[in-house]
Structures are given as structure tokens and as C-alpha cells.
């Protein structure tokens, strides 16, 4: 699907994005590749597209504003879906050791439970909690959080738990960013990525 066809299949009329009534995995994958094909491996985008289309639609993250804000935040957090894991090694991740707020109570927990996935799941307690929510052994096998499909499940659950749809519906980039980041770190890049999505969408 070329960019012009993709643009024809997207709308900003306040309705869910549709392609013959449904935004399918083909369109989501084409959107990701048009935006991030130069930064992320094609195979990763091929895996993320269907997972995002299926889960976001099923969970109601499916109006243009919600999709745009979700993808802009996801693209910032992953550097255009290039990084599905926090960069660093054991010495860097040691900064998380002993962090009671993250539930890191054992030596090496900082490295074992470093940031993974679209929105960087971090800390033993968060891996345990998210694992219970999704019915996955994330505490026992934390590398699962970096799997593209699992990372989408985590990101969608994270988004819903924080009621980020409300901020997206208000087109409140600052509010969405605070919900994702806890502050406004990287706000300029998040804004640029949102603008890039909207330009391709045909809203600019």
C-alpha cells in the first residue's frame, strides 16, 4: 500500500479510522512503515502492525486522536520503534538496584528488570503486576516484555489503566505525556512525532 492510498484510507472526521469499515493490520503496518521504515526493522513493524490494529481496536483506542497520540508516544519512547529495550549494560542498570519503589529487592534486579517494551516496563514490581494483569510470566521471564506482540499488550494495558484516552480525546499532548512519562521529558520530540503522523494522515 503506497502513501497516497494510505492517506485516502485515513480520516480525521472524528470517526474511527476505517478501511472498508475497519482499519486492518495491513493499513496499520503500512502507516508504521511509512513513518518509521527508516528507523525500525521491517520484520518488527510487520509484527507490530497486526498487534496494534487488533488490540487498539478491541480496547477502544480507536478514534483518530487516540491512535495518533498513542503512536506518537510509542514512537518517542522507542526512537521510532528502533529500541524495544532500554539501552545500557549491567553497570548502567545498577542504578535501579535497591529501588524499593520499583520492587527491586534482590541483587541484579536493576539489570534483570530494566526497561523493555513500547512504554519501557521497569522494575520487578511492575513486571509482576503487569504479568498478573495479562496472565503472563513476566516476573519469571522478563525478556518477554520486549517481544513486539507482548509489548503491545503491555502498552495497551498501561494506556487504559491510566485513562489516557481522556487526555487524547482532549488533544492534550502535555497531559498524555505526563501520563506516559510522569513529566514532560522529550515533549518537543513527542510533538514533532505527532505532527508527522498528522501530516501523513492528511491533517496538517
N, CA, C and O of each residue as an XYZ file, in Angstrom:
816
protein
N       0.855     -1.191      0.000
C       0.000      0.000      0.000
C       0.891      1.242      0.000
O       1.710      1.415      0.903
N       0.737      2.109     -1.011
C       1.566      3.294     -1.074
C       0.994      4.396     -0.178
O      -0.118      4.285      0.337
N       1.784      5.463     -0.006
C       1.396      6.521      0.921
C       0.105      7.206      0.481
O      -0.736      7.523      1.322
N      -0.067      7.439     -0.823
C      -1.282      8.114     -1.283
C      -2.522      7.267     -0.992
O      -3.559      7.790     -0.583
N      -2.404      5.961     -1.206
C      -3.528      5.080     -0.893
C      -3.793      5.089      0.600
O      -4.943      5.122      1.037
N      -2.717      5.060      1.382
C      -2.851      5.104      2.834
C      -3.574      6.369      3.264
O      -4.477      6.309      4.098
N      -3.195      7.505      2.714
C      -3.836      8.763      3.080
C      -5.328      8.751      2.740
O      -6.143      9.274      3.500
N      -5.683      8.158      1.603
C      -7.095      8.098      1.226
C      -7.897      7.241      2.199
O      -9.102      7.429      2.363
N      -7.208      6.297      2.841
C      -7.890      5.370      3.737
C      -7.979      5.871      5.169
O      -8.526      5.186      6.034
N      -7.448      7.056      5.427
C      -7.470      7.625      6.772
C      -8.346      8.868      6.788
O      -8.432      9.594      5.798
N      -8.987      9.101      7.910
C      -9.854     10.268      8.022
C      -9.691     10.915      9.381
O      -9.367     10.245     10.362
N      -9.914     12.207      9.439
C      -9.900     12.921     10.712
C     -11.274     13.529     10.982
O     -11.365     14.603     11.578
N     -12.316     12.874     10.563
C     -13.670     13.419     10.699
C     -14.280     13.113     12.064
O     -15.491     13.247     12.239
N     -13.458     12.704     13.036
C     -13.960     12.414     14.362
C     -14.537     11.021     14.499
O     -15.128     10.680     15.523
N     -14.362     10.209     13.448
C     -14.859      8.841     13.481
C     -13.669      7.894     13.563
O     -12.533      8.296     13.312
N     -13.924      6.650     13.911
C     -12.822      5.687     13.879
C     -12.190      5.630     12.498
O     -12.872      5.808     11.488
N     -10.908      5.387     12.456
C     -10.204      5.259     11.181
C     -10.706      3.992     10.497
O     -10.772      2.930     11.116
N     -11.055      4.106      9.236
C     -11.632      2.940      8.574
C     -11.007      2.663      7.222
O     -10.588      3.575      6.509
N     -10.955      1.406      6.894
C     -10.638      0.937      5.552
C     -11.712     -0.084      5.247
O     -11.691     -1.191      5.785
N     -12.657      0.281      4.381
C     -13.809     -0.573      4.129
C     -14.495     -0.947      5.439
O     -14.904     -2.091      5.635
N     -14.613      0.035      6.330
C     -15.298     -0.186      7.592
C     -14.403     -0.564      8.742
O     -14.811     -0.449      9.898
N     -13.191     -1.015      8.466
C     -12.291     -1.470      9.527
C     -10.864     -1.072      9.167
O     -10.432     -1.244      8.027
N     -10.135     -0.537     10.149
C      -8.712     -0.322      9.912
C      -8.012     -1.631     10.225
O      -7.898     -2.010     11.390
N      -7.559     -2.301      9.231
C      -6.959     -3.613      9.420
C      -5.469     -3.550      9.626
O      -4.860     -2.481      9.602
N      -4.895     -4.714      9.828
C      -3.465     -4.798     10.102
C      -2.640     -4.305      8.919
O      -1.550     -3.765      9.109
N      -3.146     -4.483      7.698
C      -2.394     -4.033      6.528
C      -2.207     -2.523      6.560
O      -1.120     -2.022      6.274
N      -3.265     -1.800      6.907
C      -3.177     -0.349      6.947
C      -2.295      0.122      8.085
O      -1.489      1.033      7.896
N      -2.425     -0.476      9.272
C      -1.578     -0.081     10.395
C      -0.112     -0.346     10.081
O       0.751      0.478     10.384
N       0.167     -1.489      9.477
C       1.551     -1.810      9.115
C       2.077     -0.822      8.083
O       3.221     -0.376      8.172
N       1.241     -0.479      7.100
C       1.656      0.496      6.092
C       1.918      1.855      6.722
O       2.865      2.545      6.343
N       1.087      2.241      7.677
C       1.284      3.510      8.384
C       2.607      3.499      9.133
O       3.370      4.462      9.057
N       2.888      2.418      9.858
C       4.145      2.313     10.599
C       5.343      2.360      9.655
O       6.334      3.031      9.942
N       5.257      1.657      8.543
C       6.394      1.615      7.619
C       6.607      2.965      6.944
O       7.747      3.365      6.706
N       5.525      3.668      6.635
C       5.663      4.989      6.023
C       6.332      5.967      6.975
O       7.098      6.834      6.553
N       6.037      5.823      8.263
C       6.582      6.745      9.262
C       7.943      6.314      9.797
O       8.820      7.150     10.010
N       8.122      5.009     10.017
C       9.288      4.538     10.767
C      10.096      3.476     10.037
O      10.949      2.815     10.629
N       9.822      3.318      8.745
C      10.523      2.294      7.984
C      12.018      2.495      7.902
O      12.762      1.547      7.651
N      12.475      3.740      8.115
C      13.920      4.002      8.059
C      14.605      3.757      9.396
O      15.830      3.654      9.455
N      13.825      3.663     10.469
C      14.436      3.503     11.791
C      14.275      2.104     12.359
O      15.152      1.624     13.077
N      13.172      1.446     12.049
C      12.886      0.152     12.669
C      13.017     -0.988     11.671
O      12.772     -0.797     10.480
N      13.400     -2.171     12.139
C      13.462     -3.333     11.250
C      12.086     -3.642     10.673
O      11.081     -3.586     11.382
N      12.048     -3.969      9.383
C      10.763     -4.246      8.728
C      10.028     -5.391      9.413
O       8.808     -5.342      9.566
N      10.748     -6.401      9.817
C      10.117     -7.541     10.474
C       9.420     -7.144     11.761
O       8.366     -7.684     12.095
N      10.003     -6.208     12.477
C       9.382     -5.744     13.715
C       8.085     -5.008     13.421
O       7.086     -5.206     14.111
N       8.097     -4.164     12.405
C       6.887     -3.431     12.051
C       5.817     -4.370     11.530
O       4.628     -4.142     11.754
N       6.224     -5.419     10.839
C       5.263     -6.418     10.362
C       4.586     -7.124     11.528
O       3.421     -7.510     11.430
N       5.306     -7.295     12.627
C       4.722     -7.918     13.814
C       3.877     -6.929     14.606
O       2.820     -7.284     15.127
N       4.347     -5.681     14.694
C       3.633     -4.678     15.479
C       2.315     -4.255     14.833
O       1.327     -4.035     15.534
N       2.290     -4.140     13.508
C       1.102     -3.651     12.827
C      -0.162     -4.419     13.166
O      -1.135     -3.819     13.622
N      -0.177     -5.744     12.956
C      -1.382     -6.509     13.275
C      -1.734     -6.467     14.760
O      -2.910     -6.400     15.120
N      -0.716     -6.505     15.620
C      -0.981     -6.486     17.060
C      -1.602     -5.156     17.478
O      -2.559     -5.131     18.252
N      -1.064     -4.059     16.972
C      -1.617     -2.744     17.298
C      -3.045     -2.608     16.766
O      -3.936     -2.153     17.483
N      -3.260     -3.002     15.508
C      -4.591     -2.870     14.913
C      -5.618     -3.686     15.685
O      -6.724     -3.214     15.948
N      -5.252     -4.904     16.045
C      -6.191     -5.787     16.737
C      -6.486     -5.315     18.156
O      -7.647     -5.204     18.550
N      -5.432     -5.037     18.920
C      -5.614     -4.726     20.340
C      -6.147     -3.317     20.561
O      -7.005     -3.114     21.420
N      -5.662     -2.354     19.813
C      -6.153     -0.989     19.994
C      -7.621     -0.894     19.615
O      -8.396     -0.215     20.287
N      -8.002     -1.568     18.550
C      -9.408     -1.558     18.149
C     -10.269     -2.254     19.201
O     -11.333     -1.756     19.570
N      -9.802     -3.412     19.681
C     -10.581     -4.174     20.655
C     -10.778     -3.408     21.955
O     -11.803     -3.552     22.620
N      -9.780     -2.587     22.315
C      -9.824     -1.890     23.596
C     -10.287     -0.436     23.480
O     -10.228      0.314     24.454
N     -10.741     -0.045     22.307
C     -11.331      1.280     22.161
C     -10.360      2.423     22.005
O     -10.740      3.584     22.155
N      -9.106      2.114     21.705
C      -8.120      3.177     21.431
C      -8.172      3.397     19.925
O      -7.186      3.164     19.226
N      -9.311      3.843     19.429
C      -9.576      3.647     18.009
C     -10.204      4.831     17.300
O     -10.717      4.671     16.193
N     -10.185      6.006     17.892
C     -10.530      7.217     17.158
C      -9.231      7.797     16.608
O      -8.152      7.439     17.081
N      -9.312      8.678     15.626
C      -8.084      9.267     15.102
C      -7.203      9.888     16.182
O      -5.995      9.650     16.200
N      -7.790     10.685     17.088
C      -6.978     11.323     18.127
C      -6.295     10.296     19.018
O      -5.124     10.455     19.361
N      -7.003      9.260     19.389
C      -6.409      8.241     20.261
C      -5.278      7.499     19.571
O      -4.222      7.280     20.164
N      -5.495      7.115     18.329
C      -4.454      6.418     17.573
C      -3.231      7.312     17.395
O      -2.101      6.872     17.605
N      -3.453      8.551     17.013
C      -2.340      9.467     16.759
C      -1.508      9.709     18.017
O      -0.279      9.662     17.968
N      -2.165      9.963     19.126
C      -1.424     10.212     20.361
C      -0.707      8.949     20.845
O       0.433      9.024     21.305
N      -1.354      7.809     20.746
C      -0.720      6.555     21.151
C       0.545      6.323     20.341
O       1.605      6.041     20.900
N       0.432      6.442     19.012
C       1.588      6.175     18.162
C       2.700      7.199     18.355
O       3.878      6.847     18.309
N       2.338      8.464     18.571
C       3.365      9.490     18.791
C       4.160      9.200     20.053
O       5.385      9.316     20.064
N       3.462      8.823     21.114
C       4.146      8.494     22.363
C       4.992      7.229     22.207
O       6.131      7.168     22.671
N       4.420      6.231     21.551
C       5.150      4.982     21.336
C       6.404      5.218     20.505
O       7.463      4.662     20.794
N       6.278      6.047     19.470
C       7.430      6.319     18.602
C       8.523      7.058     19.359
O       9.706      6.783     19.161
N       8.143      7.989     20.219
C       9.156      8.693     21.013
C       9.870      7.725     21.953
O      11.099      7.711     22.020
N       9.104      6.924     22.672
C       9.682      6.045     23.690
C      10.603      4.993     23.090
O      11.505      4.501     23.769
N      10.387      4.642     21.828
C      11.175      3.586     21.185
C      12.115      4.107     20.101
O      12.722      3.321     19.374
N      12.239      5.448     19.991
C      13.057      6.045     18.926
C      12.609      5.543     17.559
O      13.418      5.068     16.762
N      11.313      5.655     17.303
C      10.771      5.199     16.024
C      10.723      3.691     15.915
O      10.941      3.133     14.839
N      10.436      3.026     17.027
C      10.339      1.575     17.119
C      11.661      0.878     16.829
O      11.693     -0.296     16.461
N      12.745      1.615     17.000
C      14.075      1.022     16.872
C      14.453      0.256     18.130
O      14.988     -0.850     18.048
N      14.181      0.833     19.284
C      14.597      0.247     20.564
C      13.400     -0.297     21.326
O      12.514      0.455     21.735
N      13.384     -1.591     21.510
C      12.351     -2.201     22.339
C      12.898     -2.548     23.724
O      12.221     -3.187     24.529
N      14.126     -2.119     23.987
C      14.748     -2.294     25.291
C      15.548     -1.052     25.636
O      16.132     -0.407     24.765
N      15.566     -0.729     26.917
C      16.374      0.380     27.391
C      17.838      0.098     27.086
O      18.315     -1.017     27.298
N      18.539      1.084     26.598
C      19.950      0.892     26.284
C      20.808      0.969     27.545
O      20.535      1.749     28.456
N      21.847      0.144     27.574
C      22.759      0.144     28.708
C      23.200     -1.275     29.028
O      22.729     -2.239     28.424
N      24.110     -1.387     29.985
C      24.600     -2.683     30.427
C      24.427     -2.817     31.927
O      23.824     -1.953     32.564
N      24.953     -3.897     32.499
C      24.786     -4.140     33.930
C      25.222     -2.973     34.813
O      24.561     -2.676     35.808
N      26.319     -2.312     34.465
C      26.787     -1.203     35.306
C      25.817     -0.026     35.245
O      25.618      0.675     36.238
N      25.218      0.185     34.082
C      24.245      1.270     33.944
C      22.950      0.927     34.678
O      22.384      1.761     35.385
N      22.492     -0.303     34.501
C      21.228     -0.709     35.116
C      21.339     -0.864     36.629
O      20.325     -0.956     37.322
N      22.556     -0.892     37.138
C      22.733     -0.992     38.589
C      22.091      0.183     39.320
O      21.837      0.106     40.522
N      21.830      1.266     38.595
C      21.188      2.425     39.228
C      19.795      2.077     39.737
O      19.256      2.771     40.599
N      19.208      1.000     39.204
C      17.880      0.581     39.634
C      17.926     -0.386     40.822
O      16.896     -0.649     41.444
N      19.103     -0.912     41.138
C      19.205     -1.865     42.240
C      18.803     -1.196     43.553
O      19.129     -0.036     43.804
N      18.096     -1.944     44.373
C      17.702     -1.423     45.674
C      16.573     -0.409     45.637
O      16.243      0.183     46.665
N      15.975     -0.197     44.474
C      14.878      0.769     44.353
C      13.591      0.137     44.875
O      12.937     -0.639     44.178
N      13.238      0.481     46.112
C      12.034     -0.090     46.716
C      10.786      0.302     45.946
O       9.825     -0.465     45.882
N      10.798      1.500     45.358
C       9.620      1.947     44.618
C       9.376      1.118     43.363
O       8.268      1.099     42.827
N      10.423      0.429     42.899
C      10.299     -0.443     41.735
C      10.184     -1.915     42.132
O      10.010     -2.788     41.281
N      10.282     -2.173     43.422
C      10.213     -3.555     43.893
C      11.483     -4.335     43.649
O      11.472     -5.566     43.678
N      12.585     -3.631     43.407
C      13.862     -4.298     43.154
C      14.543     -4.607     44.487
O      15.250     -3.770     45.047
N      14.319     -5.809     44.978
C      14.756     -6.164     46.328
C      15.939     -7.115     46.345
O      16.514     -7.368     47.404
N      16.311     -7.644     45.189
C      17.409     -8.609     45.123
C      18.554     -8.058     44.286
O      18.328     -7.266     43.371
N      19.791     -8.473     44.595
C      20.927     -8.038     43.782
C      20.707     -8.419     42.313
O      20.307     -9.542     42.009
N      20.971     -7.478     41.416
C      20.817     -7.735     39.988
C      19.433     -7.449     39.451
O      19.205     -7.552     38.245
N      18.493     -7.086     40.330
C      17.142     -6.788     39.844
C      17.130     -5.603     38.890
O      16.309     -5.554     37.974
N      18.033     -4.645     39.096
C      18.077     -3.477     38.231
C      18.321     -3.854     36.784
O      17.702     -3.309     35.870
N      19.237     -4.802     36.588
C      19.542     -5.262     35.236
C      18.463     -6.210     34.727
O      18.040     -6.121     33.574
N      18.026     -7.106     35.582
C      17.034     -8.110     35.177
C      15.719     -7.454     34.773
O      15.060     -7.905     33.836
N      15.339     -6.398     35.473
C      14.051     -5.759     35.218
C      14.207     -4.340     34.673
O      13.455     -3.435     35.035
N      15.197     -4.163     33.795
C      15.355     -2.856     33.165
C      14.223     -2.626     32.160
O      13.414     -3.519     31.911
N      14.175     -1.429     31.590
C      13.061     -1.052     30.735
C      12.969     -1.874     29.462
O      13.948     -2.030     28.732
N      11.791     -2.392     29.211
C      11.530     -3.159     27.991
C      10.143     -2.826     27.470
O       9.240     -2.480     28.231
N       9.992     -2.938     26.141
C       8.694     -2.743     25.526
C       8.475     -1.330     25.037
O       9.381     -0.498     25.078
N       7.278     -1.066     24.576
C       6.950      0.210     23.960
C       7.022      1.356     24.948
O       7.579      2.410     24.641
N       6.455      1.156     26.149
C       6.468      2.204     27.157
C       7.414      1.882     28.313
O       7.249      2.395     29.420
N       8.402      1.031     28.051
C       9.503      0.771     28.976
C       9.037      0.313     30.362
O       9.174      1.033     31.350
N       8.488     -0.893     30.407
C       8.162     -1.523     31.686
C       9.450     -1.701     32.483
O      10.409     -2.288     31.982
N       9.483     -1.204     33.715
C      10.709     -1.180     34.504
C      10.425     -1.566     35.953
O       9.466     -1.080     36.554
N      11.266     -2.446     36.515
C      11.183     -2.798     37.926
C      10.423     -4.089     38.177
O       9.413     -4.369     37.532
N      10.930     -4.877     39.134
C      10.323     -6.172     39.438
C       8.831     -6.053     39.745
O       8.027     -6.834     39.237
N       8.462     -5.078     40.577
C       7.065     -4.937     40.979
C       6.165     -4.679     39.780
O       5.052     -5.202     39.715
N       6.635     -3.882     38.835
C       5.833     -3.582     37.644
C       5.736     -4.785     36.711
O       4.694     -5.022     36.099
N       6.827     -5.545     36.606
C       6.769     -6.774     35.819
C       5.776     -7.754     36.447
O       4.994     -8.396     35.745
N       5.819     -7.861     37.781
C       4.901     -8.772     38.474
C       3.454     -8.336     38.266
O       2.600     -9.150     37.915
N       3.183     -7.047     38.483
C       1.819     -6.541     38.368
C       1.275     -6.682     36.949
O       0.145     -7.130     36.754
N       2.081     -6.298     35.963
C       1.627     -6.399     34.582
C       1.474     -7.853     34.170
O       0.563     -8.193     33.415
N       2.351     -8.706     34.657
C       2.235    -10.129     34.360
C       0.928    -10.705     34.854
O       0.289    -11.504     34.170
N       0.532    -10.291     36.055
C      -0.750    -10.760     36.599
C      -1.919    -10.221     35.783
O      -2.891    -10.934     35.534
N      -1.819     -8.967     35.369
C      -2.888     -8.369     34.569
C      -3.087     -9.105     33.249
O      -4.218     -9.324     32.814
N      -1.989     -9.480     32.622
C      -2.055    -10.096     31.300
C      -2.017    -11.617     31.331
O      -2.202    -12.265     30.301
N      -1.780    -12.190     32.504
C      -1.670    -13.639     32.589
C      -0.410    -14.168     31.942
O      -0.416    -15.231     31.322
N       0.693    -13.405     32.091
C       1.985    -13.777     31.509
C       3.053    -13.842     32.600
O       2.991    -13.081     33.566
N       4.034    -14.739     32.462
C       5.084    -14.870     33.479
C       6.197    -13.830     33.307
O       7.357    -14.185     33.098
N       5.840    -12.558     33.395
C       6.822    -11.506     33.130
C       7.865    -11.401     34.237
O       9.026    -11.098     33.961
N       7.473    -11.644     35.469
C       8.466    -11.592     36.543
C       9.466    -12.730     36.397
O      10.662    -12.538     36.611
N       8.987    -13.900     36.039
C       9.862    -15.055     35.885
C      10.688    -14.983     34.604
O      11.823    -15.460     34.566
N      10.127    -14.394     33.568
C      10.791    -14.328     32.265
C      10.673    -12.916     31.704
O       9.915    -12.693     30.760
N      11.412    -11.952     32.270
C      11.228    -10.544     31.903
C      11.516    -10.219     30.448
O      11.014     -9.216     29.940
N      12.312    -11.038     29.758
C      12.630    -10.733     28.355
C      11.386    -10.781     27.477
O      11.390    -10.242     26.370
N      10.325    -11.417     27.956
C       9.078    -11.453     27.188
C       8.546    -10.051     26.904
O       7.886     -9.823     25.890
N       8.834     -9.120     27.803
C       8.287     -7.761     27.665
C       8.806     -7.045     26.426
O       8.201     -6.070     25.981
N       9.922     -7.515     25.859
C      10.479     -6.895     24.661
C       9.928     -7.505     23.377
O      10.176     -6.983     22.290
N       9.193     -8.589     23.489
C       8.577     -9.191     22.305
C       7.571     -8.203     21.723
O       6.784     -7.632     22.479
N       7.565     -7.982     20.414
C       6.679     -6.965     19.840
C       5.208     -7.126     20.216
O       4.561     -6.154     20.604
N       4.679     -8.331     20.106
C       3.258     -8.530     20.399
C       2.979     -8.351     21.888
O       1.991     -7.719     22.262
N       3.836     -8.901     22.733
C       3.661     -8.733     24.177
C       3.794     -7.263     24.556
O       3.062     -6.766     25.412
N       4.727     -6.577     23.918
C       4.928     -5.163     24.245
C       3.689     -4.339     23.910
O       3.382     -3.367     24.602
N       2.981     -4.723     22.854
C       1.729     -4.030     22.522
C       0.688     -4.301     23.599
O      -0.018     -3.385     24.021
N       0.585     -5.537     24.042
C      -0.372     -5.865     25.105
C      -0.080     -5.054     26.365
O      -0.996     -4.545     27.011
N       1.195     -4.939     26.705
C       1.580     -4.167     27.888
C       1.249     -2.694     27.698
O       0.693     -2.056     28.592
N       1.590     -2.154     26.533
C       1.360     -0.729     26.278
C      -0.125     -0.386     26.309
O      -0.514      0.646     26.856
N      -0.952     -1.245     25.728
C      -2.395     -1.006     25.726
C      -2.945     -1.066     27.148
O      -3.763     -0.231     27.533
N      -2.497     -2.056     27.932
C      -2.945     -2.167     29.319
C      -2.520     -0.952     30.129
O      -3.287     -0.441     30.945
N      -1.297     -0.492     29.902
C      -0.764      0.696     30.589
C      -1.605      1.931     30.244
O      -1.968      2.710     31.124
N      -1.902      2.093     28.974
C      -2.684      3.234     28.488
C      -4.072      3.246     29.129
O      -4.538      4.286     29.593
N      -4.717      2.102     29.151
C      -6.072      2.011     29.697
C      -6.082      2.219     31.208
O      -6.969      2.886     31.741
N      -5.098      1.651     31.897
C      -5.051      1.761     33.358
C      -4.919      3.210     33.803
O      -5.374      3.572     34.888
N      -4.302      4.037     32.974
C      -4.094      5.449     33.314
C      -5.123      6.371     32.656
O      -5.017      7.596     32.728
N      -6.122      5.757     32.013
C      -7.206      6.527     31.383
C      -6.655      7.615     30.464
O      -7.085      8.767     30.515
N      -5.703      7.231     29.629
C      -5.065      8.210     28.752
C      -5.970      8.594     27.590
O      -5.757      9.629     26.959
N      -6.973      7.779     27.300
C      -7.925      8.145     26.243
C      -8.517      9.529     26.495
O      -8.714     10.301     25.556
N      -8.800      9.843     27.754
C      -9.428     11.138     28.069
C      -8.532     12.297     27.659
O      -9.017     13.298     27.130
N      -7.241     12.172     27.896
C      -6.300     13.231     27.503
C      -6.153     13.292     25.991
O      -6.047     14.376     25.417
N      -6.145     12.128     25.345
C      -6.058     12.100     23.881
C      -7.306     12.707     23.256
O      -7.215     13.435     22.268
N      -8.471     12.411     23.824
C      -9.722     12.968     23.298
C      -9.735     14.486     23.361
O     -10.340     15.150     22.519
N      -9.055     15.031     24.377
C      -8.961     16.490     24.519
C      -7.808     17.062     23.698
O      -7.563     18.268     23.720
N      -7.107     16.197     22.976
C      -5.932     16.594     22.188
C      -4.916     17.317     23.078
O      -4.323     18.321     22.683
N      -4.735     16.792     24.266
C      -3.870     17.386     25.289
C      -2.537     16.645     25.304
O      -2.361     15.681     26.050
N      -1.603     17.102     24.477
C      -0.309     16.432     24.377
C       0.435     16.464     25.703
O       1.026     15.460     26.103
N       0.416     17.596     26.385
C       1.086     17.680     27.686
C       0.501     16.653     28.652
O       1.236     15.959     29.355
N      -0.825     16.563     28.678
C      -1.478     15.639     29.584
C      -1.164     14.188     29.263
O      -0.915     13.386     30.162
N      -1.177     13.850     27.969
C      -0.832     12.493     27.556
C       0.605     12.181     27.956
O       0.897     11.103     28.472
N       1.493     13.133     27.714
C       2.910     12.929     28.023
C       3.132     12.724     29.516
O       3.906     11.852     29.910
N       2.467     13.510     30.342
C       2.602     13.343     31.797
C       2.132     11.952     32.240
O       2.721     11.349     33.137
N       1.074     11.453     31.609
C       0.566     10.135     31.956
C       1.556      9.036     31.565
O       1.690      8.030     32.263
N       2.239      9.238     30.456
C       3.201      8.246     29.972
C       4.529      8.357     30.704
O       5.111      7.353     31.116
N       4.998      9.578     30.861
C       6.365      9.843     31.305
C       6.480     10.251     32.765
O       7.544     10.115     33.368
N       5.403     10.745     33.326
C       5.480     11.270     34.689
C       5.920     12.716     34.717
O       5.892     13.355     35.770
N       6.321     13.236     33.581
C       6.740     14.624     33.434
C       6.578     15.022     31.981
O       5.715     14.503     31.273
N       7.418     15.950     31.545
C       7.333     16.404     30.153
C       8.641     16.176     29.405
O       8.969     16.921     28.482
N       9.377     15.163     29.794
C      10.639     14.854     29.127
C      10.393     14.528     27.652
O       9.490     13.762     27.317
N      11.202     15.115     26.785
C      11.098     14.829     25.361
C       9.848     15.383     24.703
O       9.421     14.889     23.659
N       9.260     16.407     25.308
C       7.990     16.927     24.788
C       8.114     17.411     23.348
O       7.216     17.180     22.537
N       9.211     18.076     23.026
C       9.371     18.600     21.665
C       9.379     17.471     20.636
O       8.761     17.586     19.577
N      10.080     16.384     20.950
C      10.114     15.253     20.018
C       8.746     14.601     19.917
O       8.330     14.200     18.830
N       8.045     14.492     21.029
C       6.703     13.909     21.007
C       5.775     14.768     20.131
O       4.955     14.245     19.376
N       5.922     16.080     20.246
C       5.107     16.985     19.433
C       5.450     16.825     17.957
O       4.561     16.806     17.105
N       6.747     16.711     17.656
C       7.159     16.541     16.260
C       6.621     15.229     15.685
O       6.197     15.171     14.531
N       6.645     14.198     16.494
C       6.171     12.897     16.009
C       4.655     12.914     15.800
O       4.148     12.302     14.860
N       3.948     13.604     16.664
C       2.511     13.743     16.483
C       2.213     14.512     15.196
O       1.300     14.157     14.451
N       2.988     15.565     14.943
C       2.801     16.361     13.721
C       3.100     15.528     12.475
O       2.422     15.666     11.457
N       4.105     14.672     12.554
C       4.469     13.837     11.406
C       3.354     12.843     11.086
O       3.038     12.596      9.922
N       2.768     12.280     12.139
C       1.652     11.347     11.937
C       0.487     12.081     11.275
O      -0.128     11.570     10.339
N       0.194     13.272     11.764
C      -0.947     14.025     11.229
C      -0.687     14.508      9.805
O      -1.617     14.622      9.007
N       0.542     14.783      9.494
C       0.863     15.197      8.132
C       0.606     14.047      7.159
O       0.028     14.248      6.091
N       1.032     12.863      7.528
C       0.789     11.702      6.677
C      -0.705     11.404      6.630
O      -1.244     11.020      5.591
N      -1.352     11.585      7.748
C      -2.795     11.322      7.863
C      -3.591     12.258      6.968
O      -4.696     11.937      6.529
N      -2.997     13.444      6.702
C      -3.687     14.412      5.872
C      -4.317     15.529      6.667
O      -5.173     16.258      6.163
N      -3.879     15.668      7.953
C      -4.499     16.670      8.815
C      -3.695     17.941      8.879
O      -4.185     18.949      9.387
N      -2.480     17.927      8.382
C      -1.630     19.121      8.518
C      -2.103     20.200      7.563
O      -1.522     21.284      7.520
